């Protein structure tokens, strides 16, 4: 009887341990598919704090929240000097990191990034655009927004969004 109880407890422990380990699986990024080049009608302007001299936009059609927890989007920056920079990027809220997948050209084409790497987002880097996307629009509490609708709502109505990413 005691042997059966020990055997049952041991089996339950192994089952719990397997469930626990399953939750700690190594993170795996899904393939990022480059969206169509942004159209002016789909651009949502957002405020990026210290980047006030620039006008910053997200292409609403490009927004996605991947199964891997990465929020992907096309970012368009119009500089004070008149230049326009377009990039397809992702933010991994867990770990506060960003990656550029592709850079847009004036002719509407994309060039894949040569060596895309995850780079940290932090207050010391003086990158107000990505810090604002992480803190105010695409993440909260180290987690991504639930879906594209929530991201669009936070971009359209930032005052209604919960503070802090």
N, C-alpha and C positions, 0 to 999 in steps of 0.2 A: 504494500500500500504506500509506504513512504517512498519507494523507488518510483512509483507511478506519479506521485505528486511532484517529486524532484524533476522527473522527465518532462512533465507538463509545464512546470515553471521554467525549465530550461528552454523548452520550445517557444514559450511565450516571450522570453527574454530575447532570443535570437530574432523573432519576428519584430519586436519593438526596435531592436538594434538596427535591423535592416531598414525599417521605416525611417529611423533617425538618420542613418547614413544617406538614404535616398534624398532627404531634404538638403543635404550638404554636397550634392553632386557638383562637379566643376561646371561653371557657367560656360555655355557655348553660344556664340553669336550666330544668328541666322544670316543668310546672304542678303545683302542690301541691294535692292533693285533700283536703279536710277530712274526717277520719274521723268515725265515730259518736262521740257523747259518751261519755266513759269510764264504765265500771262498776266498782264497788268490787272485784269479784272479779278484775279484770284489772290492778289496780294493783300495781306493784313498788316497794317503798320502796328508796331509795338514800341514802347518806350524802353530804352536801355540805359537809363541812368546817366553815367558819365560820358556816354557816346552821343550826347545831345547834338553835337555838330553834324552827326550823321543821321540819316533817316534809315530805319531798320524795318524790314518786312519779312514775313513768313508766307510762303505760298500755301494757301489753305488746302489745295488739292494734293499736295505732296505729304501732308502730315500723316504719320502712321505710328501706332504703338505696337511694336513687334512682340511675338511670343517670348523673345529673349529679354524683354524689359527695356529695350532701347527705343527711344522716341526719335523718329527720323523725320526730316523736314528739309525743305529748300530755303536757304537764307539769302536774302538780297539786301545789300547795303549800298545806299547812295551816299557817297562822301560829300563833305562840304565843298570840295573842289570839283564836283561834277562826275567823278568816276562811279561806275557801278560794278560791284563785285557780287558774283553769284556762286553759291556752293551748296552741294547736297551733303548734309551732315547728320550725325546722330549724337544723342546725349544718353549716356547710361547713368540713370539717376542713382542706382546703387553703386557707390564708389565715386560719384561726381566726376565723370570723365566725358570727353567729347572726341569725336573722330570726324574728319573730312573724308568723304568717299569720292567726291568728284567736284570739279571746278567748271563753272559755265563760261562759255565764250560769247562774245557779242553777236556772233552769227546764229546763236540758239543751239549750239552743239555743246556736248559735255566732254571733258577729258577726265578719265579716272585718275584718282590720286595715285602717285607712283608708289608710295609706301605708307598707306594709311595706318596710323597708330593712335591708340587711345592716349589722350593727354589730359592731365588733371585740370579741373575747374576749381579755382580757389580765389579768394579775395586778394591775395598778394600778387597775382599775375597781371593785374590792371587790365583785365579783359571784361569790360562791363557788359558787352553784348551777351556772351555765353553765360556769364554769372547771372544776368537777368533772366535768360531763358531757363536756366537751372532753378533759380530761386523763386521766380515769380510766375512762370508760365507752364513749364513742362513737367516739373517734379514737385513733390511735397513730401517732406519727411524721409527723403532718400528713396522714395518710390516714384515710379512714373505715374502720370495721369492715367485714369482708368481706360480711356479710349480717345479717339480722335475728337469726338464731340466735346468732351471735357477740355481738351487742349484748345479747341477753337473758342469755347466759352471764356476760358481764362485769357486768351489773346484779345478777344473782343471787349470783355468787361473785366479788366484787371482789378478794379476796386472791389468786385464781388468775390474774387478768388481768395481762398485761405492764404495767409502769409507764410512765407518760409518754406524753403525746399530742402 
